[in-house]
Amino acid sequence: MRIYGRKYKKNIWKQKIASQILINVKKAFRKYKLDYWLSDGTLLGWYRDCSLIPHTMDLDIALNIKQYDSNLVKYFLGNKITPLITVFGQLNDSLELRLEYNGFLCDIFFFYDLNSTHLYAGYQLGRSKMKNVLSKFNRLCSAELFNERHLVPCNYLDYLKEIYGQNDWKNPRDNYGEWSSVVNRGEKWTEDEYPNVFNT
């Protein structure tokens, strides 16, 4: 395992909180038989640092919208460990669930079919619909993080390069700026839609 970020001191407190969040989230996914995967910064931390990426205060989890189960929202509402604090987007576009535990966030992104070759997960920048666009993949593989087994895309290195660029992901930094995979085609939430895009 290559550890590009080894020079950064590991934050034991953050590791413990992140581990508890992941265990509880995995418990929910198993209960409803949903296939999730580590994504974005959490996938990068697993691959590059064998931990969390430096300076992060959140986890990134993903699954396909085709596996959406309304029981998932019910599970996290009022959950003692990882309560649901915000629902972004709408079921048919850019849905995201945000959980929180001891000041540490967990974002659950739902991926949608963009076309025959690509998927996207949406997030909100004001009224703009931002899309994290990635190539479709067919398989998930088992990986270990904080002594627990989780799922990652089997082509994880290609996945990371699509998000962060061919080599930019190798060196830890405070802020990666705009990801290589993020696009906006001028789409915006309408005035009628926008009040329902953020639900707390």
N, C-alpha and C positions, 0 to 999 in steps of 0.2 A: 504494500500500500504506500503510495507516494503522499507525503505530508508536507505540502508547500508552506503551510501556515504554522509549522512547529515552533517557530520563534515566538509566537504569541502565547502568553501565559493563559492557560485554560481557566475559565471562571467556573469553579465548582458549584457555586450557588445556581448559576444559570443552567448548568448541566442537569442538576437535580430537578429543577422546576420543569425544564424541557422534557426530561425523561418521564415525569409524572403525567404531563399533558399527553405525550405520545401513547403511553400505556392506556390512558382512559379513552383516547380517541380510537385506538385500535380495538378496544373492548366494544365500543359502539359499532364500528364497522363489522366486526365479527358477528355481533348479535344480529345484524340485519343482512349479513352475507354480502357485503360490498367490497369491491376491490379498489383499494386506494394506493397511492404511491407518494413517496417523498418527492418534493418538487422545488424548483428555484433555489433559494438560499439554503434550505435544509438539505437538499440533495447535494449542493456544492460543499457544504460543511461535512457531510458524510464522506464524500469522495476525496476531497482535498485535505481536510483537517482531521478526519476521523472523530469529529465532534461538531460543535456549532461554529459558524464563521465568526470571526472577531466582530465585536460591537453589535451583533444582532440582538434584537429583543422580540423576535417572533419566529414562529415555525410556519412552513408552507407545506400544505398537504393538498393533493389533487385526486379527483376521480371523475369519471365520465358522467355527464348529465343523464345518460340513459339508465344509470343505476340509482338515480335520485329516489329517496324514500322519505316521505313526510315524517315518518317516525324518527328520523335522525334529528330533525328540528325539535321534536317533542322531547327526545332524549337529553338534549343539551340545555333546553330551557329550565333554568333553576337547578342545573346540575351542580353538586357541591364542589366538584373538582374543576371542571371546565365549563362554566356557564356560558351560554350564548349571549353575547352583548349586542351584536349588530348583524342584520341581514342586508347585504348589498345586492343591487340588481333585481331581476325578476326571474321566475322559473324558466321562462323561454329565452332568456338572454342575460348572460353575465352574472349568474347567481354566485354569491360568495357568502360563506358563514364565518363570522369572527368570534372566536372564543377567547377567554381571558382567565389567567390564573396567577395570582400574586404579581400583577403588573406585567406578566409575559403573555404575549398574544399568540394565537394560532389561527391562521387563515386557511380555510378550506375552500379551494377553488374548484369549480365545476367546468370541465372542458366540453365544448360543443363542436360538432362537425362544421368546418368552414367550407370544405369542398371534398373531393374524393381523396386528396392527398394530405390535407392539413386540418388540425384542430385549433381551437382557440379558447382561452379563458379570459373573461373580461374583468376589468376593474374600472373604477370611476375616477375621473379627474374633473371635478365640477360636473357639468352636464355632458362632457365629452365621454364617449364610449371608447376606452382604450382596450386593445386586444393583444394578448400574449399569444402569438401564432407559432405553432410548432408542427413538425412533421408527424404524421400518424405513426404509431408503433403498435406491434402486435402482442408483445410479451412483457410480463412483469417478472422480475427475479427477486429472490430473497436476499436481504442484506442486514447487517447487524449495526445498530446504533445504540449506545448506552446499554449494551448487553441484552438488547431486545431485538427480535427479528421483525423487520418491516419489509415493505415492497418498494422496489425502484424499477424504472424502465430498464430493460436488459441492455438497451443501447444508451446507457446513461451518459457516456462521454459525448456522443453526438447531441444528445438532449441539452447538455450543459453548454456546448459550443454554440448551439442555436440561440440560447438565451443570452449568453455573455460575450460571444465572439470567439474566434478561433483560439486566441491565447490570453485574452484579457482576464479570464477567470483564474489564472494560475497564481496571481499575486494578490494576497489579501489587501483590502483597502477599506476605508470608512464608508465610501459611497461609490457604487458602480455607475451612477448616472443612469441614463436611459438604456434599457436593455436592447440588444440587437434584435430581439424577437418582437418587440412592442411596435404596434402600428396603430394608426387612427386614420380612417378613410373619410374623415369629416362627419362621422355619425354622431348624433347627439340625442339625448333623451328629450322627448317632447315636453311641453309645459304640463300636459296632463300626466305623463309618465313619471316625471322627475320627483314629485312628492312621495312616490311609492318606491323610490330606488334605495332609500336609506330607512331602515326600520330598526328601532332600538327597543 
